[in-house]
């Protein structure tokens, strides 16, 4: 059975933060640090900001991923329905 935790799937042992390119991850960590400083008047370090990032990726990541899958599925269904109609239009009368 696959479990979701700090690793996407423990079977594959892929850390969720490894899915983000290093440059982007660094950018997001500093954005989190800036947010805490500007909006909450708190200073947090890189490790704490990385933990916040990981927490949110774990918390909302699956919902965002599933929405992407749902959207892709809808687009594929629309395209295949259109192809089916086009194929029906090409049929020759008996």
Residue, then its C-alpha position, 0 to 999 in steps of 0.5 A: x500500500x502506498x502512503x503519502x507523507x513527507x515522501x510522495x509515495x514511500x514505495x518510491x521514496x521520492x521526497x516531495x521537495x525533490x520535485x521542485x528544481x533547486x533554484x525554484x526551491x531556493x526562491x520559494x524558501x526566500x519568499x517564505x522568509x520574506x513573507x514571515x518578516x514583512x507580514x508577521x514581523x518574524x524572522x525565520x531561518x532557511x530550515x524553518x522556511x523549508x519546513x513550511x514549504x514542505x508542509x504546504x507541499x504535503x498538505x495541498x500538493x495532492x489536491x493540486x496534482x489531482x486537479x491537474x489530472x482532472x483537467x488533463x482528463x477533461x481535455x483528453x475526453x473533449x479531444x477524443x469525443x471530437x475525433x469520434x465525431x470526425x470518424x463518424x462523419x467519414x463513414x461511407x453509406x452502405 
